[in-house]
Amino acid sequence: MNITDETFDTANRRAEANKVAYPTAVSVRYDHRVARIVIVLASGLELAFSPKRAQGLENARPSDLADAEVTPSGLGIHFPRLDADLYIPALLEGFLGSRRWMAAEIGKIGGSVSTQAKAAAARQNGKLGGRPRKPKGLVVV
């Protein structure tokens, strides 16, 4: 792919617009005491979150997170041992992963919720022998 001067200039203008729209990160660290990644922004705001809630970091060990670094633009965080990156504007918009990944995570949380009604329904279904078997030869479309 050839990068023209025009393409390069356009990319630089977009990057500058993002730097104006979002505060840049000035530091990042992994806080072992509370098991959180802490990002300090130029605005003074600190973001702290569990790595288990961020795509690419959910299975990371504390040692994998210890050498995190702010990207040169200040709009990203890079984790060299994991070859993973986080984009600050996305974090500020409340997303710690792609839409698909976030939907799956939210689904896990919703599916694991146990209510009294859900428990009662499971007990009642168990008394009936559980889930009914599908008739042989029936094709579900």
Secondary structure, DSSP 8 states (H G I E B T S, - for coil): ----HHHHHHHHHHHHHHHHHS--EEEEEEETTTTEEEEEETTS-EEEE-GGGSTTTTT--HHHHTT-EE-TTSSEEEETTTTEEEEHHHHHTT-SS-HHHHHHHHHHHHHH---HHHHHHHHHHHHTTSS----TT----
